[in-house]
Amino acid sequence: MDVQKAARSLQEKFRDEPWLLMVGTGEADGHPSLFLYVRSTEKVPSSLPREGWEGFRVVVRKMGVPRPALGVDLGRRRSKPA
């Protein structure tokens, strides 16, 4: 299984858990890894960072809910100067 398929599998397994924000992929210590972004680490199964998922290391990162930067309207297009 490749890292993208493992990430989708991990997301599918825990998608209904209130502590999960998202699953990402990247490198940790030079190895392909899964990044589990969570609201709280308390409910994350302790086996994930210890044993990994589908042969990949799992790195748990606590973070708040992502939101756009203040004053940035990503839905508007800028008009070009005349």
Backbone as a printed PyTorch tensor [residue, N CA C, xyz], in Angstrom:
tensor([[[  0.8470,  -1.1780,   0.0000],
         [  0.0000,   0.0000,   0.0000],
         [  0.8920,   1.2400,   0.0000]],

        [[  0.5290,   2.2360,  -0.8240],
         [  1.3170,   3.4700,  -0.8200],
         [  0.7850,   4.4310,   0.2510]],

        [[  1.5240,   5.4940,   0.5110],
         [  1.1970,   6.4020,   1.6120],
         [ -0.1460,   7.1080,   1.3880]],

        [[ -0.4920,   7.4110,   0.1450],
         [ -1.7840,   8.0690,  -0.1300],
         [ -2.9560,   7.1370,   0.1890]],

        [[ -2.8320,   5.8850,  -0.2010],
         [ -3.8910,   4.9150,   0.1030],
         [ -3.9930,   4.6880,   1.6090]],

        [[ -2.8610,   4.6610,   2.2910],
         [ -2.8700,   4.4980,   3.7470],
         [ -3.5430,   5.7030,   4.4100]],

        [[ -3.2940,   6.8970,   3.8910],
         [ -3.9260,   8.1060,   4.4380],
         [ -5.4410,   8.0500,   4.2500]],

        [[ -5.8890,   7.6320,   3.0690],
         [ -7.3350,   7.5160,   2.8300],
         [ -7.9580,   6.4710,   3.7560]],

        [[ -7.2630,   5.3750,   3.9610],
         [ -7.7480,   4.3190,   4.8400],
         [ -7.8590,   4.8010,   6.2880]],

        [[ -6.8560,   5.5500,   6.7430],
         [ -6.8590,   6.0880,   8.1020],
         [ -7.9840,   7.1110,   8.2610]],

        [[ -8.1640,   7.9730,   7.2610],
         [ -9.2450,   8.9650,   7.2900],
         [-10.6070,   8.2680,   7.3400]],

        [[-10.7690,   7.2400,   6.5330],
         [-12.0290,   6.4900,   6.4940],
         [-12.3260,   5.8400,   7.8480]],

        [[-11.3090,   5.2810,   8.4630],
         [-11.4840,   4.5860,   9.7410],
         [-11.9700,   5.5260,  10.8490]],

        [[-11.4150,   6.7410,  10.8900],
         [-11.6890,   7.6490,  12.0090],
         [-12.4830,   8.8930,  11.6130]],

        [[-13.0390,   8.9390,  10.4100],
         [-13.6860,  10.1650,   9.9210],
         [-14.8400,  10.6620,  10.7870]],

        [[-15.5130,   9.7980,  11.4940],
         [-16.6450,  10.2210,  12.3270],
         [-16.2520,  10.5850,  13.7580]],

        [[-14.9800,  10.5000,  14.0590],
         [-14.5140,  10.8330,  15.4110],
         [-14.4290,  12.3550,  15.5630]],

        [[-14.9820,  12.9000,  16.6440],
         [-14.9830,  14.3530,  16.8160],
         [-13.5950,  14.9640,  17.0160]],

        [[-12.6220,  14.1730,  17.3990],
         [-11.2780,  14.7020,  17.6320],
         [-10.4630,  14.8440,  16.3570]],

        [[-10.8780,  14.1980,  15.2670],
         [-10.0970,  14.2130,  14.0290],
         [-10.4210,  15.4380,  13.1870]],

        [[ -9.3890,  16.1790,  12.7850],
         [ -9.5570,  17.2860,  11.8510],
         [ -9.2490,  16.8300,  10.4280]],

        [[ -8.0680,  16.2190,  10.2310],
         [ -7.7160,  15.7160,   8.9040],
         [ -6.4780,  14.8350,   8.9870]],

        [[ -6.2460,  14.1140,   7.9020],
         [ -5.0700,  13.2570,   7.7750],
         [ -4.2410,  13.7970,   6.6250]],

        [[ -2.9510,  13.9080,   6.8370],
         [ -2.0510,  14.3780,   5.7940],
         [ -0.8970,  13.4130,   5.6080]],

        [[ -0.1040,  13.6620,   4.5770],
         [  1.0730,  12.8410,   4.3120],
         [  2.3000,  13.7440,   4.2300]],

        [[  3.4520,  13.1650,   4.4660],
         [  4.7020,  13.9060,   4.3910],
         [  5.8360,  13.0030,   4.8030]],

        [[  6.9280,  13.6200,   5.2250],
         [  8.0930,  12.8570,   5.6750],
         [  8.4110,  13.1980,   7.1180]],

        [[  8.7830,  12.2010,   7.8690],
         [  9.2770,  12.3620,   9.2400],
         [ 10.5270,  11.5140,   9.3590]],

        [[ 11.5980,  12.1260,   9.7580],
         [ 12.8890,  11.4380,   9.8820],
         [ 13.2900,  10.7550,   8.5760]],

        [[ 12.9450,  11.3810,   7.4510],
         [ 13.3420,  10.8530,   6.1420],
         [ 12.4970,   9.7060,   5.6240]],

        [[ 11.3770,   9.4180,   6.2750],
         [ 10.5120,   8.3170,   5.8520],
         [  9.1030,   8.8310,   5.5530]],

        [[  8.4440,   8.2730,   4.5300],
         [  7.0540,   8.6600,   4.2700],
         [  6.2210,   8.3900,   5.5190]],

        [[  5.3890,   9.3570,   5.8830],
         [  4.6330,   9.2560,   7.1320],
         [  3.2330,   9.8160,   6.9650]],

        [[  2.3760,   9.4400,   7.9040],
         [  1.0210,   9.9620,   7.9760],
         [  0.9550,  10.9600,   9.1220]],

        [[  0.2990,  12.0830,   8.8870],
         [  0.1370,  13.1040,   9.9130],
         [ -1.3360,  13.1800,  10.2720]],

        [[ -1.6110,  12.9970,  11.5390],
         [ -2.9680,  13.0010,  12.0510],
         [ -3.1650,  14.3200,  12.7990]],

        [[ -3.9700,  15.2180,  12.2130],
         [ -4.2440,  16.5170,  12.8240],
         [ -5.5270,  16.3910,  13.6390]],

        [[ -5.4190,  16.6930,  14.9320],
         [ -6.5240,  16.4360,  15.8580],
         [ -6.8290,  17.6640,  16.7130]],

        [[ -8.0760,  17.7240,  17.1950],
         [ -8.4820,  18.7760,  18.1420],
         [ -7.9150,  18.4870,  19.5320]],

        [[ -7.8850,  17.2030,  19.8850],
         [ -7.4290,  16.7720,  21.2020],
         [ -6.7140,  15.4350,  21.0470]],

        [[ -5.6360,  15.2720,  21.7740],
         [ -4.8760,  14.0190,  21.6980],
         [ -5.4010,  12.9640,  22.6600]],

        [[ -6.3050,  13.3470,  23.5640],
         [ -6.7660,  12.4340,  24.6140],
         [ -7.4540,  11.1860,  24.0890]],

        [[ -8.2130,  11.3030,  23.0130],
         [ -8.9910,  10.1680,  22.5060],
         [ -8.3100,   9.4110,  21.3660]],

        [[ -7.1670,   9.8910,  20.9220],
         [ -6.4500,   9.2060,  19.8400],
         [ -5.9730,   7.8490,  20.3560]],

        [[ -6.2810,   6.7730,  19.6450],
         [ -5.8000,   5.4560,  20.0970],
         [ -4.2720,   5.4600,  20.2520]],

        [[ -3.8140,   5.0540,  21.4090],
         [ -2.3720,   5.0940,  21.6960],
         [ -1.5610,   4.1940,  20.7770]],

        [[ -2.2140,   3.2350,  20.1520],
         [ -1.5000,   2.3350,  19.2480],
         [ -1.0630,   3.0330,  17.9560]],

        [[ -1.7330,   4.1040,  17.5520],
         [ -1.3930,   4.7600,  16.2850],
         [  0.0340,   5.3030,  16.2580]],

        [[  0.4190,   6.1780,  17.2030],
         [  1.8030,   6.6450,  17.1360],
         [  2.8250,   5.5610,  17.4860]],

        [[  2.4060,   4.5830,  18.2530],
         [  3.3280,   3.5220,  18.6720],
         [  3.5410,   2.4870,  17.5700]],

        [[  2.4590,   2.0550,  16.9230],
         [  2.5460,   0.9670,  15.9470],
         [  2.4460,   1.4230,  14.4940]],

        [[  1.9290,   2.6330,  14.2730],
         [  1.7720,   3.1260,  12.9070],
         [  0.4900,   2.6070,  12.2700]],

        [[  0.3700,   2.8630,  10.9630],
         [ -0.8250,   2.4760,  10.2180],
         [ -0.3990,   1.9650,   8.8480]],

        [[ -0.7710,   0.7380,   8.5380],
         [ -0.4660,   0.1350,   7.2280],
         [  1.0240,   0.2410,   6.8790]],

        [[  1.8670,   0.1150,   7.9020],
         [  3.3120,   0.1370,   7.6890],
         [  3.9450,   1.5170,   7.6830]],

        [[  3.1690,   2.5730,   7.9260],
         [  3.6920,   3.9370,   7.9400],
         [  3.6470,   4.5070,   9.3440]],

        [[  4.6360,   5.3300,   9.6420],
         [  4.6720,   6.0320,  10.9160],
         [  3.4980,   7.0130,  10.9690]],

        [[  2.8920,   7.1760,  12.1620],
         [  1.8240,   8.1390,  12.3630],
         [  2.3080,   9.1990,  13.3470]],

        [[  2.2700,  10.4580,  12.9000],
         [  2.6540,  11.5900,  13.7330],
         [  1.3710,  12.3340,  14.0860]],

        [[  1.1030,  12.4790,  15.3790],
         [ -0.1140,  13.1470,  15.8360],
         [  0.2200,  14.6030,  16.1480]],

        [[ -0.5670,  15.5220,  15.5570],
         [ -0.3660,  16.9540,  15.7730],
         [ -1.6710,  17.5870,  16.2570]],

        [[ -1.6150,  18.1910,  17.4360],
         [ -2.7880,  18.8870,  17.9530],
         [ -2.8260,  20.2840,  17.3380]],

        [[ -4.0140,  20.6820,  16.8770],
         [ -4.1550,  22.0280,  16.3130],
         [ -5.5930,  22.4910,  16.4590]],

        [[ -5.7790,  23.7730,  16.3340],
         [ -7.1230,  24.3300,  16.3330],
         [ -7.7500,  24.1390,  14.9630]],

        [[ -8.9920,  24.5580,  14.8310],
         [ -9.6800,  24.4480,  13.5520],
         [ -9.0870,  25.4630,  12.5820]],

        [[ -8.6850,  25.0400,  11.3670],
         [ -8.1170,  25.9870,  10.4000],
         [ -9.1680,  27.0070,   9.9600]],

        [[ -8.7440,  28.2620,   9.8230],
         [ -9.6250,  29.3110,   9.3060],
         [ -8.7870,  30.3040,   8.5140]],

        [[ -9.4400,  31.0020,   7.5920],
         [ -8.6890,  31.9600,   6.7690],
         [ -8.1280,  33.1020,   7.6180]],

        [[ -7.0560,  33.6840,   7.1340],
         [ -6.4530,  34.8220,   7.8200],
         [ -7.4480,  35.9850,   7.8480]],

        [[ -7.3890,  36.7930,   8.8860],
         [ -8.3070,  37.9270,   9.0210],
         [ -8.1430,  38.8840,   7.8550]],

        [[ -9.2590,  39.3760,   7.3490],
         [ -9.2280,  40.3700,   6.2850],
         [ -8.9750,  39.8110,   4.9040]],

        [[ -8.8700,  38.5100,   4.7710],
         [ -8.6170,  37.9110,   3.4680],
         [ -9.9190,  37.3450,   2.9300]],

        [[-10.3110,  37.7960,   1.7500],
         [-11.5130,  37.2870,   1.1030],
         [-11.0630,  36.4360,  -0.0720]],

        [[-10.9990,  35.1380,   0.1280],
         [-10.4840,  34.2360,  -0.8930],
         [-11.4660,  34.0340,  -2.0370]],

        [[-12.7030,  34.4570,  -1.8460],
         [-13.7130,  34.2590,  -2.8910],
         [-13.7400,  35.3710,  -3.9250]],

        [[-13.1010,  36.4940,  -3.6480],
         [-13.1010,  37.6310,  -4.5760],
         [-11.8910,  37.6330,  -5.4670]],

        [[-12.1230,  38.0250,  -6.6910],
         [-10.9930,  38.1770,  -7.6160],
         [-10.5490,  39.6230,  -7.5930]],

        [[ -9.2870,  39.8130,  -7.6930],
         [ -8.7590,  41.1820,  -7.7590],
         [ -8.9140,  41.6960,  -9.1850]],

        [[ -9.3010,  42.9210,  -9.2820],
         [ -9.3370,  43.5180, -10.6220],
         [ -7.9590,  44.0520, -10.9410]],

        [[ -7.5860,  43.9290, -12.1830],
         [ -6.2630,  44.3980, -12.6080],
         [ -6.2890,  45.9260, -12.7440]],

        [[ -5.2060,  46.5730, -12.3620],
         [ -5.1520,  48.0270, -12.5160],
         [ -5.2550,  48.4150, -13.9880]],

        [[ -5.8830,  49.5390, -14.2510],
         [ -6.0670,  49.9940, -15.6340],
         [ -4.8130,  50.5900, -16.2030]]])
